[in-house]
Amino acid sequence: MKRHLIGVGGVGMSALATALVRLGDEVTGADRNLATANIRFLESIGVKCFPDDGSGIDSATDEVIVSTAIEQTNPGLAKAAELGIPVTHRAKALARTLSGYKLVAVVGTCGKSTVTAMLGHILAECGMDPMCVNGANVPGWEGAVRFGRGVFAVAEVDESDRSLVAFSPYAAIVTNASADHYSKEEMDEVFDAFTRDLKGPIVDGRETACGGSAEAAGEEWVKAVAATIPLPGRHNVSNAELAIRMALALGAGKDRIAAAIKSFRGVERRLQRIDSRTPSSAPVFDDYAHNPEKLHAMWTTLAEKYDSLCVVWRPHGYAPLRKMMDALAEMFNATIRPADKLLLLPVYDAGGTTDRSVNSDALAAKLRSGACELVADLDAAYSWIAARRGSYSAYATCGARDPDLSLLARRIAG
């Protein structure tokens, strides 16, 4: 089958493309930005990538795959309609791709990517050879994919557009639920319905909040398998607890789980420390944090070790910023210390039709004096930091959609 993915450079779509290639399909793709690491990787495994103008779709294309982010005015959709080619949502395509495995779905507001990677790593190290499709790239994997031929597949499943209903998993982990794309009550309803009739084990972490407030409970499970967690932060103790509980339920042995957790290398853009050419310089971290809970977990984890932080953050969308405005302001005002600084970038604009009436300046106006500095772009953020070298003991870049935030982190690190 020849399948064409629109928006193929995004981590979710690039992961699906990789899985399809490894399972034998011919894959092409289109994206607005063809100069990214994900695109380069896809081309290296045989995915031919085109501009997002419909040119990659022809009469030989059997199926076009899109995510919820693709607007109905996309040229590729017009080309598919013209040629009579069926269009499938990413979630449905991924569910079909993994239908030959016993799927362990990882859902929740926070921690999905880390828990998915942890569980996939544990099962692999325990000899169970899982197929894994994550929402973030993982060191040692093919981007966000680990190809396996074992009984189980592990996949991060998205609740943001409720597309998780496309999946019929064998087992599930619910990491937690909080207001993000929907209210907490709506999220609880979605996750309850998702897990109601599963045949396999369910590990539900909703009794703990995002950020790992139930650290002791996590430590009990870690101690049960004598595991050492190599990642910083109380939230990662909770993440490890969930992965360990599921691995035990699927039949992995305690000793091998402990060894696997100890060798886990983390997930890209999840408090990822960026190597510096100057060992004595202040450390730089890159993180995907984009909602109040994730930003709080990132900030407080670093604050436990560093007495002053400079954090560059870009909101990932106009609608999420509008919805989370008060919660973000409350969190930042409670979290940013007098010695810290938030460099606030404008909202990441991915194009298309959207309400652009609210931007980052509205959030800055709600933060206490001195906590925040508005910066116009990534170059301005770098210049602000470069002019104050030595003023902070650690730096971090964070945000969900801008691929150049990671490049800024490397630039800061030298």
C-alpha beads as a LAMMPS data file, in Angstrom:
LAMMPS data file: protein, C-alpha beads

414 atoms
413 bonds

1 atom types
1 bond types

-500.0 500.0 xlo xhi
-500.0 500.0 ylo yhi
-500.0 500.0 zlo zhi

Masses

1 110.0

Atoms # bond

1 1 1 0.000 0.000 0.000
2 1 1 1.160 3.517 -0.773
3 1 1 0.169 5.906 1.992
4 1 1 0.671 9.673 2.058
5 1 1 0.862 11.555 5.380
6 1 1 0.094 15.276 5.477
7 1 1 2.047 17.079 8.218
8 1 1 4.546 14.231 8.251
9 1 1 7.228 16.259 10.061
10 1 1 5.294 16.364 13.331
11 1 1 6.446 13.854 15.898
12 1 1 3.166 11.916 15.910
13 1 1 2.906 11.703 12.147
14 1 1 6.607 10.950 11.651
15 1 1 6.292 8.120 14.185
16 1 1 3.345 6.653 12.259
17 1 1 5.304 6.984 9.010
18 1 1 8.241 5.121 10.544
19 1 1 6.001 2.331 11.834
20 1 1 4.317 1.970 8.437
21 1 1 7.678 1.733 6.670
22 1 1 8.962 -0.897 9.101
23 1 1 5.779 -2.933 8.593
24 1 1 6.226 -2.892 4.822
25 1 1 4.211 0.007 3.389
26 1 1 5.400 2.547 0.830
27 1 1 5.145 5.970 2.459
28 1 1 5.287 9.538 1.185
29 1 1 4.621 12.708 3.116
30 1 1 4.133 16.452 2.967
31 1 1 4.979 19.243 5.382
32 1 1 5.218 23.023 5.514
33 1 1 8.761 22.747 6.859
34 1 1 11.057 20.258 5.142
35 1 1 14.211 21.423 6.938
36 1 1 13.799 19.512 10.216
37 1 1 15.562 16.569 11.841
38 1 1 12.391 14.454 11.637
39 1 1 12.142 15.022 7.880
40 1 1 15.820 14.162 7.385
41 1 1 15.356 10.932 9.326
42 1 1 12.236 9.960 7.367
43 1 1 14.047 10.532 4.084
44 1 1 16.897 8.338 5.324
45 1 1 14.509 5.374 5.708
46 1 1 12.906 5.865 2.310
47 1 1 10.019 8.289 2.900
48 1 1 9.851 10.762 0.025
49 1 1 8.798 14.158 1.402
50 1 1 7.098 16.960 -0.551
51 1 1 6.020 20.558 0.094
52 1 1 2.533 20.869 1.566
53 1 1 0.936 21.716 -1.776
54 1 1 -0.629 18.423 -2.833
55 1 1 2.209 17.534 -5.200
56 1 1 3.065 14.326 -3.322
57 1 1 -0.339 12.765 -4.041
58 1 1 -0.993 10.980 -7.329
59 1 1 -3.132 8.224 -8.805
60 1 1 -0.863 5.577 -7.251
61 1 1 -1.611 6.837 -3.718
62 1 1 -3.930 4.403 -1.912
63 1 1 -4.633 6.464 1.210
64 1 1 -4.064 9.934 2.631
65 1 1 -3.579 10.197 6.402
66 1 1 -4.120 13.401 8.390
67 1 1 -4.225 14.563 11.994
68 1 1 -6.803 16.869 13.550
69 1 1 -4.369 19.768 13.028
70 1 1 -4.785 19.605 9.236
71 1 1 -7.372 22.125 8.062
72 1 1 -10.035 21.277 5.492
73 1 1 -8.526 23.867 3.119
74 1 1 -5.234 21.939 2.878
75 1 1 -4.178 21.470 -0.775
76 1 1 -3.468 17.795 -0.161
77 1 1 -7.058 17.171 0.875
78 1 1 -8.286 18.907 -2.262
79 1 1 -5.992 16.692 -4.357
80 1 1 -7.212 13.562 -2.563
81 1 1 -10.835 14.549 -3.206
82 1 1 -10.072 15.237 -6.870
83 1 1 -8.530 11.773 -7.304
84 1 1 -11.065 9.958 -5.128
85 1 1 -8.454 8.823 -2.607
86 1 1 -9.773 7.910 0.870
87 1 1 -8.649 10.082 3.810
88 1 1 -7.997 8.505 7.225
89 1 1 -7.364 10.120 10.618
90 1 1 -3.971 9.387 12.175
91 1 1 -5.476 7.688 15.227
92 1 1 -7.472 5.249 13.109
93 1 1 -4.420 4.536 10.950
94 1 1 -2.213 3.927 14.004
95 1 1 -4.826 1.660 15.613
96 1 1 -4.976 -0.365 12.399
97 1 1 -1.168 -0.487 12.180
98 1 1 -0.902 -1.940 15.691
99 1 1 -3.868 -4.289 15.388
100 1 1 -1.616 -7.353 15.203
101 1 1 -0.295 -6.738 18.718
102 1 1 -1.755 -6.709 22.214
103 1 1 -1.811 -2.945 22.590
104 1 1 -0.941 -1.251 25.873
105 1 1 -2.262 2.297 25.479
106 1 1 -0.797 5.123 27.567
107 1 1 -3.218 8.017 28.091
108 1 1 -3.361 11.004 30.450
109 1 1 -2.755 14.720 30.690
110 1 1 0.898 14.617 31.782
111 1 1 3.747 12.134 31.505
112 1 1 2.482 10.002 28.595
113 1 1 5.665 10.162 26.525
114 1 1 7.977 9.361 29.431
115 1 1 5.798 6.498 30.692
116 1 1 5.483 5.073 27.156
117 1 1 9.245 5.198 26.686
118 1 1 9.914 3.729 30.147
119 1 1 7.505 0.834 29.641
120 1 1 8.792 0.129 26.141
121 1 1 12.374 0.136 27.420
122 1 1 11.541 -2.150 30.348
123 1 1 9.713 -4.694 28.187
124 1 1 12.527 -4.649 25.627
125 1 1 15.189 -5.184 28.291
126 1 1 13.064 -8.012 29.726
127 1 1 13.204 -9.832 26.387
128 1 1 9.582 -9.147 25.348
129 1 1 10.521 -7.255 22.124
130 1 1 7.599 -4.787 22.071
131 1 1 6.532 -2.581 19.202
132 1 1 6.519 0.997 20.527
133 1 1 5.118 4.205 19.042
134 1 1 5.656 7.265 21.216
135 1 1 4.723 10.936 21.104
136 1 1 8.352 12.002 21.577
137 1 1 11.685 10.854 20.217
138 1 1 13.624 8.441 22.422
139 1 1 17.418 7.974 22.445
140 1 1 18.293 4.617 20.907
141 1 1 14.982 4.321 19.012
142 1 1 14.194 5.268 15.421
143 1 1 12.881 8.655 16.400
144 1 1 9.730 7.892 18.393
145 1 1 9.483 4.252 17.255
146 1 1 10.935 0.983 18.489
147 1 1 10.178 -1.783 16.014
148 1 1 9.475 -5.131 17.675
149 1 1 7.915 -8.471 16.814
150 1 1 6.794 -9.510 20.291
151 1 1 3.249 -9.968 21.545
152 1 1 2.835 -6.440 22.941
153 1 1 2.773 -2.954 21.478
154 1 1 3.054 0.172 23.623
155 1 1 1.680 3.425 22.248
156 1 1 1.014 6.936 23.470
157 1 1 -2.625 7.727 22.705
158 1 1 -3.843 11.311 22.427
159 1 1 -6.837 12.669 24.310
160 1 1 -6.580 16.243 22.985
161 1 1 -9.039 15.618 20.123
162 1 1 -10.697 12.543 21.704
163 1 1 -9.255 10.416 18.908
164 1 1 -8.360 7.772 21.503
165 1 1 -11.806 6.274 20.769
166 1 1 -10.255 4.820 17.586
167 1 1 -8.263 2.349 19.697
168 1 1 -9.362 -0.929 21.268
169 1 1 -6.403 -1.717 23.520
170 1 1 -5.717 -4.850 25.525
171 1 1 -4.406 -2.884 28.527
172 1 1 -3.969 0.757 29.526
173 1 1 -2.095 3.170 31.740
174 1 1 -3.844 6.400 32.751
175 1 1 -1.080 8.684 33.968
176 1 1 -3.336 11.398 35.461
177 1 1 -6.075 13.865 34.531
178 1 1 -6.175 17.627 34.829
179 1 1 -7.632 20.561 32.901
180 1 1 -5.762 21.011 29.639
181 1 1 -7.637 20.529 26.383
182 1 1 -10.836 19.946 28.387
183 1 1 -11.925 20.280 32.003
184 1 1 -10.737 17.700 34.513
185 1 1 -14.271 16.344 34.789
186 1 1 -14.465 15.852 31.015
187 1 1 -11.059 14.173 31.018
188 1 1 -12.104 11.784 33.779
189 1 1 -15.188 10.829 31.792
190 1 1 -13.123 10.193 28.657
191 1 1 -10.560 8.050 30.496
192 1 1 -13.240 6.128 32.412
193 1 1 -14.991 5.232 29.170
194 1 1 -11.694 4.325 27.487
195 1 1 -10.694 1.819 30.185
196 1 1 -14.137 0.430 31.062
197 1 1 -14.142 -2.843 29.083
198 1 1 -10.470 -3.731 28.663
199 1 1 -9.481 -7.391 28.926
200 1 1 -5.996 -6.760 30.282
201 1 1 -4.548 -4.864 33.261
202 1 1 -5.299 -1.211 33.962
203 1 1 -2.852 0.981 35.871
204 1 1 -4.592 4.202 36.895
205 1 1 -2.481 7.025 38.273
206 1 1 -5.255 9.565 38.705
207 1 1 -4.978 9.423 42.475
208 1 1 -1.740 11.420 42.011
209 1 1 -1.556 14.884 40.524
210 1 1 0.667 16.028 37.678
211 1 1 4.090 16.724 39.084
212 1 1 4.266 13.637 41.268
213 1 1 2.715 14.804 44.520
214 1 1 2.329 11.202 45.710
215 1 1 6.054 10.588 45.739
216 1 1 5.901 8.096 48.577
217 1 1 3.534 5.815 46.675
218 1 1 5.898 5.818 43.726
219 1 1 8.879 5.081 45.909
220 1 1 7.107 2.051 47.382
221 1 1 6.754 0.545 43.920
222 1 1 10.320 1.467 43.011
223 1 1 11.522 -0.220 46.194
224 1 1 9.438 -3.296 45.398
225 1 1 11.750 -4.033 42.477
226 1 1 14.841 -2.402 44.021
227 1 1 14.908 0.109 41.166
228 1 1 16.953 3.290 40.907
229 1 1 15.388 6.066 38.827
230 1 1 18.082 7.886 36.804
231 1 1 15.845 10.864 35.930
232 1 1 15.405 13.946 38.140
233 1 1 12.128 15.073 39.655
234 1 1 9.352 13.692 41.817
235 1 1 7.134 13.450 38.742
236 1 1 9.531 10.897 37.257
237 1 1 9.188 8.733 40.371
238 1 1 5.473 8.657 39.637
239 1 1 6.131 7.944 35.962
240 1 1 8.385 5.034 36.895
241 1 1 5.771 3.699 39.308
242 1 1 3.206 3.462 36.515
243 1 1 5.597 1.790 34.080
244 1 1 6.810 -0.689 36.707
245 1 1 3.281 -1.626 37.766
246 1 1 2.290 -2.357 34.161
247 1 1 5.492 -4.286 33.425
248 1 1 4.842 -6.491 36.458
249 1 1 1.228 -7.027 35.346
250 1 1 2.420 -8.097 31.890
251 1 1 4.752 -10.691 33.369
252 1 1 8.155 -8.998 33.494
253 1 1 10.454 -10.112 36.328
254 1 1 11.426 -7.785 39.175
255 1 1 15.192 -8.167 38.785
256 1 1 15.132 -7.434 35.061
257 1 1 12.777 -4.477 35.592
258 1 1 15.206 -2.981 38.109
259 1 1 18.128 -3.299 35.694
260 1 1 16.062 -1.862 32.857
261 1 1 14.951 1.214 34.812
262 1 1 18.549 1.889 35.837
263 1 1 19.626 1.941 32.172
264 1 1 16.760 4.146 30.947
265 1 1 18.160 7.224 29.175
266 1 1 15.074 9.405 29.167
267 1 1 13.108 11.067 26.378
268 1 1 14.135 13.881 24.085
269 1 1 12.847 17.283 25.218
270 1 1 11.849 15.988 28.646
271 1 1 14.294 17.855 30.904
272 1 1 16.948 16.913 28.372
273 1 1 20.324 18.306 29.353
274 1 1 22.108 19.846 26.380
275 1 1 25.821 19.143 26.130
276 1 1 28.088 22.162 26.295
277 1 1 31.578 22.628 24.908
278 1 1 32.478 24.434 28.113
279 1 1 32.073 22.109 31.117
280 1 1 32.226 24.996 33.574
281 1 1 29.336 26.895 31.975
282 1 1 25.826 26.912 33.433
283 1 1 23.798 23.847 32.420
284 1 1 21.091 24.157 29.767
285 1 1 17.935 22.016 29.564
286 1 1 15.289 21.594 26.885
287 1 1 11.737 20.550 27.771
288 1 1 8.356 20.050 26.113
289 1 1 6.452 21.683 29.001
290 1 1 3.486 23.701 27.762
291 1 1 0.678 23.588 30.344
292 1 1 0.692 24.775 33.983
293 1 1 1.319 21.331 35.507
294 1 1 4.189 20.451 33.187
295 1 1 5.799 23.871 33.491
296 1 1 5.511 23.682 37.278
297 1 1 7.076 20.204 37.360
298 1 1 9.941 21.326 35.127
299 1 1 10.602 24.538 37.057
300 1 1 10.442 23.048 40.558
301 1 1 12.618 20.073 39.585
302 1 1 15.368 22.412 38.406
303 1 1 14.814 24.768 41.361
304 1 1 15.659 21.943 43.771
305 1 1 19.208 21.952 42.390
306 1 1 19.819 25.459 41.003
307 1 1 19.347 28.685 42.946
308 1 1 18.548 30.865 39.919
309 1 1 16.891 29.936 36.618
310 1 1 16.350 31.678 33.312
311 1 1 13.560 29.927 31.393
312 1 1 12.551 30.689 27.805
313 1 1 8.965 29.639 27.053
314 1 1 6.767 29.921 23.961
315 1 1 3.010 29.200 24.256
316 1 1 2.114 26.607 21.636
317 1 1 -1.204 28.040 20.458
318 1 1 -3.598 30.967 20.787
319 1 1 -6.569 28.920 21.975
320 1 1 -4.578 27.017 24.655
321 1 1 -3.094 30.290 25.945
322 1 1 -6.534 31.866 26.145
323 1 1 -7.967 28.870 27.970
324 1 1 -5.066 28.439 30.411
325 1 1 -4.323 32.140 30.969
326 1 1 -5.410 32.401 34.617
327 1 1 -3.978 29.005 35.569
328 1 1 -0.654 29.895 33.953
329 1 1 -0.532 33.253 35.732
330 1 1 -1.308 31.654 39.089
331 1 1 1.312 28.948 38.562
332 1 1 4.070 31.305 37.405
333 1 1 3.427 33.782 40.220
334 1 1 3.671 30.962 42.763
335 1 1 6.684 29.254 41.152
336 1 1 9.072 31.931 39.858
337 1 1 11.507 32.911 42.606
338 1 1 12.977 36.419 42.984
339 1 1 16.269 35.191 41.472
340 1 1 14.541 33.573 38.478
341 1 1 13.448 35.053 35.153
342 1 1 10.873 33.960 32.561
343 1 1 11.619 35.063 28.993
344 1 1 8.220 34.951 27.313
345 1 1 8.045 34.547 23.527
346 1 1 5.025 35.272 21.335
347 1 1 2.617 32.412 20.662
348 1 1 3.899 29.913 18.108
349 1 1 1.914 30.618 14.955
350 1 1 1.497 27.524 12.766
351 1 1 -0.584 29.397 10.179
352 1 1 -4.130 28.652 9.165
353 1 1 -7.317 30.246 10.446
354 1 1 -7.410 30.942 14.161
355 1 1 -8.353 33.708 16.596
356 1 1 -5.140 35.687 17.161
357 1 1 -6.665 38.295 19.464
358 1 1 -4.711 37.101 22.544
359 1 1 -0.937 36.858 22.736
360 1 1 1.797 36.533 25.332
361 1 1 1.652 40.155 26.430
362 1 1 -1.724 39.446 28.044
363 1 1 -0.114 36.781 30.228
364 1 1 2.878 39.005 31.030
365 1 1 0.483 41.660 32.340
366 1 1 -0.802 39.164 34.932
367 1 1 2.661 38.263 36.298
368 1 1 4.259 40.042 39.191
369 1 1 6.736 42.793 38.484
370 1 1 10.221 41.594 37.567
371 1 1 9.272 37.939 37.021
372 1 1 8.931 38.116 33.263
373 1 1 10.534 39.736 30.241
374 1 1 8.775 39.766 26.853
375 1 1 11.133 38.914 23.970
376 1 1 10.194 39.296 20.321
377 1 1 11.789 36.131 18.926
378 1 1 14.429 33.469 19.540
379 1 1 17.278 35.765 18.496
380 1 1 16.112 38.363 21.007
381 1 1 15.952 35.711 23.717
382 1 1 19.518 34.644 22.945
383 1 1 20.753 38.246 22.938
384 1 1 19.085 38.904 26.306
385 1 1 20.801 35.847 27.796
386 1 1 24.172 36.555 26.148
387 1 1 24.180 40.073 27.611
388 1 1 23.767 38.590 31.105
389 1 1 26.144 35.634 31.028
390 1 1 26.865 34.398 34.530
391 1 1 23.677 35.839 36.016
392 1 1 21.864 32.491 36.299
393 1 1 22.933 29.077 37.516
394 1 1 20.887 27.177 34.888
395 1 1 18.888 27.821 31.717
396 1 1 15.937 26.060 30.109
397 1 1 13.948 26.320 26.899
398 1 1 10.425 24.930 26.825
399 1 1 7.327 24.730 24.654
400 1 1 5.405 22.195 22.617
401 1 1 5.429 23.080 18.921
402 1 1 8.317 25.333 17.926
403 1 1 11.086 23.051 16.546
404 1 1 13.640 25.850 16.904
405 1 1 13.436 25.948 20.710
406 1 1 15.825 22.996 20.816
407 1 1 18.191 24.877 18.524
408 1 1 18.070 27.852 20.903
409 1 1 18.984 25.539 23.789
410 1 1 22.036 24.356 21.869
411 1 1 22.947 27.909 20.988
412 1 1 22.789 28.935 24.639
413 1 1 24.930 25.918 25.571
414 1 1 27.508 26.974 23.017

Bonds

1 1 1 2
2 1 2 3
3 1 3 4
4 1 4 5
5 1 5 6
6 1 6 7
7 1 7 8
8 1 8 9
9 1 9 10
10 1 10 11
11 1 11 12
12 1 12 13
13 1 13 14
14 1 14 15
15 1 15 16
16 1 16 17
17 1 17 18
18 1 18 19
19 1 19 20
20 1 20 21
21 1 21 22
22 1 22 23
23 1 23 24
24 1 24 25
25 1 25 26
26 1 26 27
27 1 27 28
28 1 28 29
29 1 29 30
30 1 30 31
31 1 31 32
32 1 32 33
33 1 33 34
34 1 34 35
35 1 35 36
36 1 36 37
37 1 37 38
38 1 38 39
39 1 39 40
40 1 40 41
41 1 41 42
42 1 42 43
43 1 43 44
44 1 44 45
45 1 45 46
46 1 46 47
47 1 47 48
48 1 48 49
49 1 49 50
50 1 50 51
51 1 51 52
52 1 52 53
53 1 53 54
54 1 54 55
55 1 55 56
56 1 56 57
57 1 57 58
58 1 58 59
59 1 59 60
60 1 60 61
61 1 61 62
62 1 62 63
63 1 63 64
64 1 64 65
65 1 65 66
66 1 66 67
67 1 67 68
68 1 68 69
69 1 69 70
70 1 70 71
71 1 71 72
72 1 72 73
73 1 73 74
74 1 74 75
75 1 75 76
76 1 76 77
77 1 77 78
78 1 78 79
79 1 79 80
80 1 80 81
81 1 81 82
82 1 82 83
83 1 83 84
84 1 84 85
85 1 85 86
86 1 86 87
87 1 87 88
88 1 88 89
89 1 89 90
90 1 90 91
91 1 91 92
92 1 92 93
93 1 93 94
94 1 94 95
95 1 95 96
96 1 96 97
97 1 97 98
98 1 98 99
99 1 99 100
100 1 100 101
101 1 101 102
102 1 102 103
103 1 103 104
104 1 104 105
105 1 105 106
106 1 106 107
107 1 107 108
108 1 108 109
109 1 109 110
110 1 110 111
111 1 111 112
112 1 112 113
113 1 113 114
114 1 114 115
115 1 115 116
116 1 116 117
117 1 117 118
118 1 118 119
119 1 119 120
120 1 120 121
121 1 121 122
122 1 122 123
123 1 123 124
124 1 124 125
125 1 125 126
126 1 126 127
127 1 127 128
128 1 128 129
129 1 129 130
130 1 130 131
131 1 131 132
132 1 132 133
133 1 133 134
134 1 134 135
135 1 135 136
136 1 136 137
137 1 137 138
138 1 138 139
139 1 139 140
140 1 140 141
141 1 141 142
142 1 142 143
143 1 143 144
144 1 144 145
145 1 145 146
146 1 146 147
147 1 147 148
148 1 148 149
149 1 149 150
150 1 150 151
151 1 151 152
152 1 152 153
153 1 153 154
154 1 154 155
155 1 155 156
156 1 156 157
157 1 157 158
158 1 158 159
159 1 159 160
160 1 160 161
161 1 161 162
162 1 162 163
163 1 163 164
164 1 164 165
165 1 165 166
166 1 166 167
167 1 167 168
168 1 168 169
169 1 169 170
170 1 170 171
171 1 171 172
172 1 172 173
173 1 173 174
174 1 174 175
175 1 175 176
176 1 176 177
177 1 177 178
178 1 178 179
179 1 179 180
180 1 180 181
181 1 181 182
182 1 182 183
183 1 183 184
184 1 184 185
185 1 185 186
186 1 186 187
187 1 187 188
188 1 188 189
189 1 189 190
190 1 190 191
191 1 191 192
192 1 192 193
193 1 193 194
194 1 194 195
195 1 195 196
196 1 196 197
197 1 197 198
198 1 198 199
199 1 199 200
200 1 200 201
201 1 201 202
202 1 202 203
203 1 203 204
204 1 204 205
205 1 205 206
206 1 206 207
207 1 207 208
208 1 208 209
209 1 209 210
210 1 210 211
211 1 211 212
212 1 212 213
213 1 213 214
214 1 214 215
215 1 215 216
216 1 216 217
217 1 217 218
218 1 218 219
219 1 219 220
220 1 220 221
221 1 221 222
222 1 222 223
223 1 223 224
224 1 224 225
225 1 225 226
226 1 226 227
227 1 227 228
228 1 228 229
229 1 229 230
230 1 230 231
231 1 231 232
232 1 232 233
233 1 233 234
234 1 234 235
235 1 235 236
236 1 236 237
237 1 237 238
238 1 238 239
239 1 239 240
240 1 240 241
241 1 241 242
242 1 242 243
243 1 243 244
244 1 244 245
245 1 245 246
246 1 246 247
247 1 247 248
248 1 248 249
249 1 249 250
250 1 250 251
251 1 251 252
252 1 252 253
253 1 253 254
254 1 254 255
255 1 255 256
256 1 256 257
257 1 257 258
258 1 258 259
259 1 259 260
260 1 260 261
261 1 261 262
262 1 262 263
263 1 263 264
264 1 264 265
265 1 265 266
266 1 266 267
267 1 267 268
268 1 268 269
269 1 269 270
270 1 270 271
271 1 271 272
272 1 272 273
273 1 273 274
274 1 274 275
275 1 275 276
276 1 276 277
277 1 277 278
278 1 278 279
279 1 279 280
280 1 280 281
281 1 281 282
282 1 282 283
283 1 283 284
284 1 284 285
285 1 285 286
286 1 286 287
287 1 287 288
288 1 288 289
289 1 289 290
290 1 290 291
291 1 291 292
292 1 292 293
293 1 293 294
294 1 294 295
295 1 295 296
296 1 296 297
297 1 297 298
298 1 298 299
299 1 299 300
300 1 300 301
301 1 301 302
302 1 302 303
303 1 303 304
304 1 304 305
305 1 305 306
306 1 306 307
307 1 307 308
308 1 308 309
309 1 309 310
310 1 310 311
311 1 311 312
312 1 312 313
313 1 313 314
314 1 314 315
315 1 315 316
316 1 316 317
317 1 317 318
318 1 318 319
319 1 319 320
320 1 320 321
321 1 321 322
322 1 322 323
323 1 323 324
324 1 324 325
325 1 325 326
326 1 326 327
327 1 327 328
328 1 328 329
329 1 329 330
330 1 330 331
331 1 331 332
332 1 332 333
333 1 333 334
334 1 334 335
335 1 335 336
336 1 336 337
337 1 337 338
338 1 338 339
339 1 339 340
340 1 340 341
341 1 341 342
342 1 342 343
343 1 343 344
344 1 344 345
345 1 345 346
346 1 346 347
347 1 347 348
348 1 348 349
349 1 349 350
350 1 350 351
351 1 351 352
352 1 352 353
353 1 353 354
354 1 354 355
355 1 355 356
356 1 356 357
357 1 357 358
358 1 358 359
359 1 359 360
360 1 360 361
361 1 361 362
362 1 362 363
363 1 363 364
364 1 364 365
365 1 365 366
366 1 366 367
367 1 367 368
368 1 368 369
369 1 369 370
370 1 370 371
371 1 371 372
372 1 372 373
373 1 373 374
374 1 374 375
375 1 375 376
376 1 376 377
377 1 377 378
378 1 378 379
379 1 379 380
380 1 380 381
381 1 381 382
382 1 382 383
383 1 383 384
384 1 384 385
385 1 385 386
386 1 386 387
387 1 387 388
388 1 388 389
389 1 389 390
390 1 390 391
391 1 391 392
392 1 392 393
393 1 393 394
394 1 394 395
395 1 395 396
396 1 396 397
397 1 397 398
398 1 398 399
399 1 399 400
400 1 400 401
401 1 401 402
402 1 402 403
403 1 403 404
404 1 404 405
405 1 405 406
406 1 406 407
407 1 407 408
408 1 408 409
409 1 409 410
410 1 410 411
411 1 411 412
412 1 412 413
413 1 413 414
